[in-house]
Amino acid sequence: MTSPSSRHVLIAGAGIGGLTLACALRRAGVRATVFERAEALRPVGAGIIVQMNAAVALRRIGLCDAVVAEGERAEDSLILDTTGARITGVDVRSVQEELDAPMVSIHRARLQAVLRSHAGPDETVRLGVSVTGFQDDGARVTVALSDGGTVSGDVLVGADGLHSAVRAGLLGARPTRYSGYTSWRGICPASDLVKAGHFTETWGPGARFGIVPIGHGEVYWYATLNAPQGAQDAPGQTLAVLQERFAGWHAPIARVLAATPPERVLRTDIHDRPPVRSWSRGRVTLLGDAAHPMTPNLGQGGCQAIEDGVVLGECLTAPGNVEDALKAYESHRVRRANALVVMSWRMGRLAQWESPAARFVRDALFRRVPESAARRQLQTLVQGLR
């Protein structure tokens, strides 16, 4: 049995979860190698809210302050109707003070840059090469790489996203589950249009629009719409489609769209996978979207990947063998992450309702829910992290 300090951990994927794990391992003096398909970690993508539970996890590996410094602290979080009237919300600032835990919005590229800068020397992350398969002989695990090479280590962690090759090798190749709605995400230089720290999501008939300032003079926005799977916008028409669909919705939605460069808009259908009871076998495990992909309705996908990385790092650096470490990791993570997969799926179905009568009743019920209920949910997320 190798001691934790002498282990070599192989990580497929340099996304948020994979890099968080690399940071956690480096902090504990454990060697990691990350294999990333992209040729470079370029400043692409949109925004993410690092919620309080994820911030507390990052604090455990000494990175919370560095992430907060690159984003924007939340003040309040509101759900609105298309006129801009409040449906429900929570004073996030007071909850942060109560729990001594920040909530920060940040560009994904800046979050990734913070994590990469703490993950280890240049050779820690191998760019332009992905894990395509693996062989676990019980004593070591050997990965096959897209460049034809192989590398052996003590553990393999699949952090390679929704369409994970490691997951396919571990659990079998199975289709994802389409949510019934598509999404657009964009970044615009429109901080003067949005109140600092003011996060909103607007609910309309079969559609939503969210606006989140992310610091550095930028605003992240997202939109969802019920749509057939695989539908695409005509070339060059994405913003026009959105401007037409969200015409008449409250300010500053139209101005945010008008301020967005077309090349900074991404469209993706929303998928997840039904939860599984286990995502480890032998010396191989999964984290983040490879383990428990979830719809974005609770804003917990990236946050749960961060939690995974921190907890798995702690388990792999504790005394004991690899198999016991992965069992401990699952005992801490499977139930919590799977519960959020289910909750997020249900919230998305509810938020995407089209029927006027159903939406009227839904909104009326949400308006009657006291703010204390939302506060308790945030508290439970933070306090439930182990």
HELIX and SHEET records of a PDB file:
HELIX    1   1 PRO A    4  SER A    6  5                                   3    
HELIX    2   2 ILE A   16  ARG A   27  1                                  12    
HELIX    3   3 MET A   52  ARG A   60  1                                   9    
HELIX    4   4 CYS A   64  ALA A   69  1                                   6    
HELIX    5   5 VAL A   92  LEU A   99  1                                   8    
HELIX    6   6 ARG A  108  SER A  117  1                                  10    
HELIX    7   7 ASP A  122  THR A  124  5                                   3    
HELIX    8   8 ALA A  165  LEU A  171  1                                   7    
HELIX    9   9 SER A  191  LEU A  193  5                                   3    
HELIX   10  10 THR A  238  ARG A  245  1                                   8    
HELIX   11  11 ILE A  253  ALA A  258  1                                   6    
HELIX   12  12 PRO A  262  ARG A  264  5                                   3    
HELIX   13  13 GLY A  288  ALA A  290  5                                   3    
HELIX   14  14 PRO A  296  LEU A  298  5                                   3    
HELIX   15  15 GLY A  301  LEU A  316  1                                  16    
HELIX   16  16 VAL A  322  ALA A  351  1                                  30    
HELIX   17  17 PRO A  356  ARG A  368  1                                  13    
HELIX   18  18 GLU A  371  GLN A  383  1                                  13    
SHEET    1   A 6 VAL A 125  LEU A 127  0                                        
SHEET    2   A 6 ARG A  31  GLU A  36  1                                        
SHEET    3   A 6 HIS A   8  ALA A  12  1                                        
SHEET    4   A 6 VAL A 155  GLY A 158  1                                        
SHEET    5   A 6 VAL A 284  LEU A 286  1                                        
SHEET    6   A 6 SER A 280  ARG A 281 -1                                        
SHEET    1   B 3 GLY A  47  VAL A  50  0                                        
SHEET    2   B 3 VAL A 104  HIS A 107 -1                                        
SHEET    3   B 3 GLU A  72  ARG A  73 -1                                        
SHEET    1   C 7 ARG A  86  VAL A  90  0                                        
SHEET    2   C 7 ASP A  76  ASP A  81 -1                                        
SHEET    3   C 7 HIS A 198  GLY A 204  1                                        
SHEET    4   C 7 ALA A 207  GLY A 215 -1                                        
SHEET    5   C 7 GLU A 218  ASN A 226 -1                                        
SHEET    6   C 7 ARG A 177  CYS A 188 -1                                        
SHEET    7   C 7 VAL A 265  ASP A 272 -1                                        
SHEET    1   D 3 VAL A 131  ASP A 136  0                                        
SHEET    2   D 3 VAL A 141  LEU A 145 -1                                        
SHEET    3   D 3 THR A 150  GLY A 153 -1                                        
END                                                                             
